[in-house]
């Protein structure tokens, strides 16, 4: 029997949630060491065509040299010019960068509360490895520690093991995707 989707019985204030997210972004930028804060580039979520003048001014005050990414460039083009990808919301971009073995850090509000129980375990592996951080301050501290040699940090066995284990479940890649898909389909028909 197939259950219907649950009704949305919970309400939330999306404006308050956005303000919380924005304030955490300011905390993150402010907590980064000056030399790193000056090279942070903000790429807006595709759903945000622009941010308000007030928000832009607050971001610029947090870091005088803050840059906004050219939204006309593809996500992958922007990544190719970055040493480290940092995500402030859970997105498929995280899955892409982890699958491509691009140095990645992430933090977002509410920790792991948005995940179902089976996914929490996999994300906790990323927390223990230091890839996912539970606060804007802790991610800034991680960046301040690893920014001098991102590659050495990223290539540590513990980081790579956590990344590979996570990717095995959520961002698997294949050198022969058609063959693998055929095998999966045959096994489930």
Backbone as a ProteinNet text record, in pm:
[ID]
protein_1_A
[PRIMARY]
XXXXXXXXXXXXXXXXXXXXXXXXXXXXXXXXXXXXXXXXXXXXXXXXXXXXXXXXXXXXXXXXXXXXXXXXXXXXXXXXXXXXXXXXXXXXXXXXXXXXXXXXXXXXXXXXXXXXXXXXXXXXXXXXXXXXXXXXXXXXXXXXXXXXXXXXXXXXXXXXXXXXXXXXXXXXXXXXXXXXXXXXXXXXX
[TERTIARY]
83.8	0	88.6	58.3	135.3	69.7	142.4	88.7	91.1	-3.6	-4.7	100.4	137.3	231.9	168.5	244.3	185.8	155.1	47.6	13.5	112.2	129.8	216.5	139.6	164.8	95.8	180.9	304.1	393.3	401.7	415.8	437.2	570.3	629.4	752.6	761.2	840.7	858.3	981.2	959.6	1071.6	1157.7	1097.8	1175.3	1268.8	1221.3	1306.7	1416.7	1382.1	1481.3	1589.3	1547.7	1644	1734.1	1676.8	1755.7	1858	1817.3	1910.2	2024.8	1991.4	2093.1	2187.5	2133.2	2214.4	2307.1	2255.9	2338.6	2449.9	2421.9	2527.7	2634.6	2594.7	2690.8	2782.4	2725.4	2805	2901.7	2852.7	2940.5	3056.7	3027.2	3129.9	3235.5	3192.9	3286.6	3370	3306.1	3375.6	3478	3448	3538.1	3655.7	3648.2	3761.8	3875.1	3996.6	4112.5	4112	4166.5	4159.7	4208.2	4320.8	4371.7	4277.9	4210.8	4117	3984.7	3939.4	3812.4	3817.4	3935.3	3946.2	3933.3	3939.6	3927	3799.8	3712.6	3585.8	3501.8	3442.4	3355.1	3217.7	3116.5	2980.5	2910.3	2854.6	2771.7	2631.5	2538.4	2401.5	2334.2	2239.7	2156.3	2085	2071.1	2006.4	1867.3	1800.7	1668.1	1672.7	1789.6	1806.4	1871.8	1798.6	1857.7	1936.7	1900	1974.5	1945.9	2033.1	2005.3	1975.7	1914.1	1875.3	1998.9	1983.4	2091.7	2138.9	2045.7	2077.2	2164.5	2129.4	2207.3	2346.7	2354.2	2483.7	2574.9	2520	2599.5	2650.3	2566.7	2610	2723.6	2712.9	2818.7	2948.4	2937.7	3057.7	3124.5	3045.3	3103	3176	3127.6	3192.2	3331	3347.9	3476.1	3487.9	3574.7	3583.3	3617.2	3682.1	3722.8	3634.3	3518	3428.7	3386	3385.5	3346.6	3220.9	3140	3025.3	3059.2	3031.5	3064	2981.7	3042	2972.5	2871.1	2744.7	2639.6	2624.8	2688.4	2682.2	2774.6	2873.6	2963.6	2894.1	2925.5	2866.8	2926.6	2855.4	2900.7	3037.8	3055.1	3182	3295.2	3264.8	3367.3	3414.9	3322.6	3360.4	3441.7	3401.7	3475.7	3618.2	3638.3	3772.4	3871.3	3821.7	3908.5	3915.8	3865.1	3859.8	3949.6	4006.2	4084.3	3995.9	3884.2	3797.9	3654.7	3561.7	3419.1	3357	3282.5	3214.9	3066.4	2984.2	2839.3	2773.7	2679.9	2606.9	2464.1	2432.2	2302.5	2322.1	2237.9	2246.4	2199.8	2285.1	2251.2	2317.6	2274.8	2339.9	2481.5	2511.9	2648.5	2747.8	2707.8	2794.3	2820.2	2715	2731.1	2824.8	2809.5	2894.7	3040.7	3068.5	3208.1	3271.5	3195.7	3250.2	3277.3	3184.3	3204	3323.3	3346.4	3459.3	3589.2	3582.5	3697.1	3754.8	3666.6	3705.2	3698.9	3803.3	3800	3672.3	3599.8	3466.7	3446.9	3384	3337.1	3192.4	3116.9	2976.6	2931.4	2835	2763.3	2627.3	2530.1	2399.5	2322.8	2223.8	2146.9	2071.2	2041.6	1965.4	2040.9	2170.9	2250.6	2197.1	2168.5	2123.7	1974.2	1901.6	1759.9	1671.7	1716.5	1634.5	1647.4	1736.2	1763.8	1680.3	1650.8	1585	1690.5	1643.7	1734.2	1841	1806.3	1905.5	2017	1987	2088.9	2175.9	2121.9	2197.9	2330.2	2330	2453.9	2562.6	2527.2	2625.8	2678	2590.4	2633	2718.8	2689.6	2771.1	2914.7	2932.8	3067.9	3140.8	3070.3	3130.3	3157.1	3072.1	3094.5	3222.2	3235.7	3355.9	3482.9	3473.3	3590.9	3620.9	3525.6	3546.7	3504.1	3441	3393.3	3266.2	3177.2	3055.5	3074	3040.8	3054.8	2917.5	2901.9	2771.2	2749.1	2846.1	2826.5	2914.4	2877.2	2959.4	3096.8	3105	3233.9	3325.9	3272.8	3359	3410	3329.5	3378.5	3485.6	3467.8	3570.5	3700.4	3691.9	3812	3880.9	3801.4	3858.5	3930.5	3865.7	3927.2	4054.6	4051.4	4170	4285.5	4254.1	4356.3	4412.2	4324.5	4367.6	4398.6	4366.4	4377.5	4520	4620.4	4759.6	4799.2	4728	4759.9	4634.8	4541.4	4413.6	4433.9	4522.5	4543.1	4589.2	4684.5	4731.6	4620.3	4543.2	4430.1	4331.4	4292.6	4190.4	4234.3	4361.3	4410.4	4445	4416.7	4437.1	4349.9	4400.2	4327.1	4189.6	4178.9	4049.9	3947.6	3992.7	3903.3	3858.7	3953	3919.7	3832.9	3860.1	3776.6	3632.8	3614	3479.4	3410.5	3482.6	3426.5	3383.1	3471.2	3440.3	3321.2	3315	3203	3071.8	3073.4	2954	2913.7	3010.6	2982.5	2929.5	2973.8	2924.4	2772.3	2719.4	2575.3	2498.9	2561	2485	2541.2	2661.2	2720	2813.7	2765.4	2846.8	2874.8	2996.1	3032.5	3070	3071.1	3101.3	3175.7	3272.1	3342.5	3261	3167.2	3079.4	2934.7	2877.9	2745.4	2633.1	2638.8	2532.3	2533.5	2652.7	2663.7	2612.9	2652.2	2610.2	2460	2404.4	2260.5	2184.6	2233.2	2171	2170	2282	2292.6	2191.9	2178	2083.1	1940.8	1909.1	1773.8	1740.1	1834.7	1810.6	1789.2	1861.5	1849.1	1720	1652	1528.9	1402.5	1415.3	1295.6	1240.9
-117.2	0	123.9	217.9	340.5	448.9	501.8	610.6	741.1	825.3	957.9	1046.4	1150.9	1244.4	1313.5	1332.6	1401.3	1546.8	1595.7	1736.1	1823.8	1940.8	2036.9	2093.1	2036	2080	2176.5	2187.3	2278.9	2409.5	2515.8	2644.6	2699.3	2781.8	2846	2979.2	3062.6	3196.9	3197.1	3195.2	3188.9	3314.2	3427.2	3550.5	3544.1	3490.3	3474.9	3372.6	3266	3165	3224.3	3305.6	3371.3	3465.3	3540.3	3633.3	3557.7	3442.9	3360.6	3312.2	3262.6	3215.2	3328.6	3443.8	3558.4	3600.9	3604.7	3643	3541.1	3413.6	3313	3331.6	3372.8	3401.7	3517.8	3620.3	3733.7	3685.4	3600.8	3546.8	3469.7	3389.8	3311.3	3402	3500.1	3589.4	3666.5	3713.7	3791.7	3706.9	3579.2	3491.9	3441.1	3453.1	3412.4	3513.1	3462.8	3551.8	3650.4	3767.5	3876.4	3838.6	3766.5	3735.3	3641.3	3552.9	3464	3534.6	3614.7	3684.8	3774.6	3820.6	3910	3837.6	3704.1	3631.4	3546.5	3562.5	3489.7	3545.8	3455.4	3493.3	3433.2	3515.8	3472.4	3436.3	3316.5	3276.8	3255	3329.9	3321.7	3194.8	3147.6	3035.2	3074.6	2982.7	3017.9	3077.6	3047	3103.9	3250.7	3298.2	3439.4	3511.2	3586.2	3661.4	3780.6	3826.3	3935.7	3936	3997.6	4017.4	4165	4196.3	4335.7	4422.4	4550.2	4645.7	4637.7	4628.7	4621.3	4498.4	4382	4260.5	4271.5	4325.2	4342.8	4433.8	4542.2	4634.1	4564.9	4484.1	4412.5	4315	4246.8	4154.7	4229.1	4341.3	4417.9	4473.8	4511.4	4560.2	4448.6	4326.5	4213.9	4188.1	4212.1	4191.2	4292.2	4387.3	4497.2	4451.4	4338.5	4291.6	4178.9	4162.5	4055.4	4070.6	3958.1	3957.7	3874	3911.5	3830.9	3761.2	3632.6	3552.7	3598.5	3589.6	3622.8	3512.6	3544.2	3444.1	3394.5	3460.8	3416.2	3296.9	3281.5	3166.7	3044.3	2929.6	2806.6	2774.9	2693.9	2649.1	2583.6	2497.7	2426.2	2520	2621.4	2719.8	2795.9	2834.5	2903.1	2811.5	2684.5	2589.2	2570.9	2573.5	2549.7	2657.8	2772.6	2881.7	2892.4	2790.4	2793.9	2686	2717.7	2617.1	2537.9	2597.8	2537.5	2583.7	2489.9	2522.9	2519.4	2622.8	2630.3	2650.7	2565.2	2571.7	2611.2	2704.4	2745.7	2693.6	2603.2	2535.3	2398.5	2304.8	2169.6	2171.1	2124.2	2131.5	2019.3	2001.6	1903.5	1946.4	2074.9	2121.3	2050.6	2022.5	1949.2	1809.2	1745	1610.1	1612.9	1714	1725	1744.2	1836.6	1863.6	1744.8	1678.5	1560.3	1449.2	1427.3	1323.6	1354.7	1482.7	1523.7	1537.7	1509.6	1519.3	1660.8	1758.4	1899	1934.3	1995	2031.9	2109.9	2058.5	2109.4	2118.7	2226.3	2242.3	2288	2257.1	2296.5	2327.3	2417	2444.9	2498.5	2472.8	2534.3	2530.3	2617.2	2630.1	2501.5	2480.7	2365.8	2233.6	2238.6	2116.5	2007.9	1892.2	1777.4	1751.7	1846.2	1823.5	1806.9	1851.9	1840.1	1703.6	1620.4	1491.5	1379.6	1277.9	1160.5	1079.2	988.2	915.3	836.7	778	698.4	785.4	909.4	998.7	1061.5	1079.4	1145.4	1075.3	944.2	869.5	906.4	914.8	947.9	1090.4	1183.3	1321.7	1333.3	1250.5	1251.9	1209.6	1124.6	1086.8	1211.4	1296.1	1421	1517.8	1517.7	1603.7	1561	1430.8	1380.5	1409.7	1406.7	1434.3	1582.9	1667.3	1812.2	1872.8	1794.9	1848.1	1928.3	1874.4	1946.1	2002.6	2128.8	2196.2	2236.6	2241.2	2268.8	2415.4	2500.7	2643.2	2725.5	2850.6	2936.3	2965	2965.1	2989.8	2870	2747.9	2630.4	2613.2	2646.2	2633.8	2739.1	2859.2	2963	2919.8	2856.8	2808.4	2700.2	2612.4	2510	2574.5	2671.2	2740.5	2811.5	2878.1	2948	2851.2	2728.3	2627.3	2568	2541.1	2467	2554.9	2683.1	2767.8	2779	2761.6	2770.3	2650.8	2535.9	2417.3	2330.1	2374.4	2305.9	2164.5	2148.6	2017.2	1912.1	1946.9	1850.3	1812.6	1913.3	1884.5	1792.4	1825.4	1751.2	1607.6	1586.1	1453.8	1363.9	1408.8	1324.3	1199.8	1088.5	962.3	972.5	1032.9	1040.4	1121.8	1228.1	1312.1	1234	1172.5	1098.3	975.7	907	791.8	835.4	944.7	995.7	1037.3	1106.8	1151	1031.3	931.7	813.5	735.9	722.6	651.2	725.3	856.7	936.6	925.4	938	932.7	796.2	691.5	557.6	550.9	626.4	625	735.4	852.4	967.8	1035.4	1001.4	1070	975.9	858.5	755.5	793.7	771.4	793.2	658.5	655.5	531.1	561.4	476.3	490.9	431.3	344.3	281.3	291.2	411.2	430.4	352.1	335.6	263.4	116.4	57.6	-82.7	-98.5	-7.2	-16	4.5	98.2	121.5	-0.6	-61.2	-182.4	-293.2	-308.5	-410.6	-384.3	-259.7	-222.9	-250.8	-211	-230.8	-379.5	-460.4	-603.8	-667.4	-617.7	-673.3	-635.3	-532.8	-486.6	-510.2	-581	-607	-744
0	0	0	-83	-93.7	-11.4	83.5	166	88.4	118.2	56.4	124.2	56.2	113.9	233.4	339.8	455.7	421.3	482.8	461.7	535.9	487.2	556.6	674.2	789.5	909.2	990.2	953.8	1023.5	945.9	1016.8	952	998.4	917.9	957.2	886.4	944	892.1	801.4	670.2	577.5	584.7	621.3	632.6	752.6	863.3	981.7	953.7	881.7	846.5	756.1	659.4	570.5	650.5	742.1	824.4	908.7	964	1041.4	952.7	834.5	739.8	702.3	672.7	634.3	748	870.9	985.8	1010.3	985	998.4	890.4	773.3	667	708.6	770.2	820.7	929	1020.9	1125.9	1064.1	964.2	896.5	834	756.3	687.9	789.1	894.2	997	1071.5	1092.8	1168.2	1085.9	954.4	870.9	888.6	886.2	897.5	781.9	805.1	707	568.7	559.6	426.4	351	422.1	354.5	326.5	419.9	400.5	277.8	242.2	126.8	-7.2	-7.1	-133.5	-140.8	-43.8	-48.2	-162.3	-235.4	-345.9	-317.7	-316.7	-287.7	-418.3	-423.8	-538.9	-485.2	-537.3	-489.6	-538.9	-462	-502.7	-631.6	-725.9	-853.5	-837.2	-727.2	-702.5	-664.4	-625.9	-588.5	-704.5	-776.9	-887.1	-835	-717.5	-656.3	-507.8	-433.8	-292.3	-272.9	-161.4	-139.8	-119.8	-144.6	-122.8	21.6	115.3	257.7	286.7	230.4	252.5	190.6	71.3	4.9	87.6	140.9	223.1	349.2	413.9	533.7	500.9	387.9	347.3	317.7	249.1	215.8	340.8	440.1	565.9	639.7	628.2	696.3	638.6	510	444.4	330.9	343.8	247	104.1	90.4	-42.1	-95.3	-37.4	-77.4	-222.7	-293.7	-434.5	-452.8	-549.3	-587.1	-717.2	-721.5	-837.8	-957.8	-1073.4	-1197.2	-1224.9	-1208.4	-1222.7	-1365.9	-1460.1	-1599.4	-1622.3	-1535.2	-1545.1	-1488.1	-1545.2	-1492.9	-1355.5	-1282.4	-1151.5	-1163.7	-1264.3	-1282	-1323.1	-1399.9	-1437.7	-1314.3	-1229.3	-1105.1	-1014.8	-1006.3	-923.2	-970.8	-1101.1	-1155.6	-1112.9	-1069.9	-1026.5	-874.4	-804.8	-658.6	-599.2	-485.4	-412.5	-317.1	-276.1	-175.3	-198.7	-203.6	-216.5	-77.5	-43.9	85.6	59.2	119.3	101.5	232.6	224.3	344	343	252.8	251.8	185.9	224	171	26.1	-63.4	-205.1	-282.6	-406.5	-492.7	-527.5	-512.6	-536.1	-445.3	-323.1	-230	-284.1	-331.2	-387.1	-507.5	-592.2	-711.1	-673.6	-581.5	-546.8	-475.5	-388.7	-322.1	-422.9	-516	-617.8	-706.9	-734.1	-817.7	-737.9	-607.5	-517.6	-513.1	-510.9	-497.9	-350.6	-294.4	-152.4	-119.3	-21	10.3	160.2	202.4	338.9	333.3	439.6	440.9	583	592.4	716.9	678.4	760.3	740.7	870.7	875.2	998	1027.3	1151.3	1200.5	1190.8	1170.8	1172.9	1082.5	1139.9	1062.8	1078.4	1136.2	1167.3	1044.3	928.8	807.8	740.2	789.8	726	787.6	707.3	765	840.4	922.3	1011.7	937.1	822.9	750.4	692.4	659.4	602.8	711.3	830.6	937.7	964.3	962.8	989.7	888.7	762	659.1	676.3	708.9	731	857.2	958.2	1080	1050.3	950.8	908.1	857.5	781.7	732.1	846.7	949.1	1066.2	1137	1161.4	1231.3	1152.1	1019.4	935.9	926.8	966.1	958.1	825.4	738.7	611	633.2	713.7	750.7	890.1	907.2	1035.6	1085.6	1215.5	1273.6	1308	1277.6	1303.2	1208.9	1187.1	1100.3	1160.9	1291.9	1358.5	1340.4	1356.5	1344.3	1201.5	1101.2	963.8	936	990.9	973.6	1039.7	1157.3	1225.2	1141.7	1080.9	994.1	876.6	814.4	700.3	743.2	857.4	905.7	928.1	967	992.3	863.3	764.7	645.5	525.2	530.3	410.6	357	441.8	396.2	308.9	324.9	245.4	233	154	137.3	84.6	-12	-73.7	27.5	112.8	213.3	309.3	351.4	439.8	369.3	248.5	175.5	145.7	125.3	87.4	206.2	327.7	444.4	432	480.1	469.9	536	651.6	721.4	642.2	578.1	497.2	373.7	304.3	182.6	212.2	322.8	359.3	384.9	458.3	486.1	357	270.3	143.1	58.8	48.3	-32.9	21.9	155.1	215.7	189.9	204	178	31	-57.9	-201.8	-244.2	-179.5	-213.1	-197.2	-103	-78.3	-150.2	-170.5	-219.8	-344.1	-384.8	-500.9	-576.2	-602.5	-667	-812.6	-855.1	-994.8	-1056.5	-1187	-1256	-1384.8	-1416.6	-1544	-1658.2	-1622.6	-1722.3	-1672.6	-1677	-1617.5	-1686.9	-1817.4	-1887.3	-1846.9	-1841.6	-1798.5	-1655.7	-1566.9	-1427.6	-1412.7	-1487.9	-1483	-1534.2	-1641.9	-1696.9	-1591.1	-1520.3	-1415.5	-1303.3	-1264.2	-1159.3	-1204.6	-1327.2	-1379.1	-1391.4	-1440.2	-1453.1	-1315	-1217.3	-1082.8	-1012.5	-1061.6	-996.8	-1080	-1189.6	-1271.8	-1241.4
[MASK]
+++++++++++++++++++++++++++++++++++++++++++++++++++++++++++++++++++++++++++++++++++++++++++++++++++++++++++++++++++++++++++++++++++++++++++++++++++++++++++++++++++++++++++++++++++++++++++++

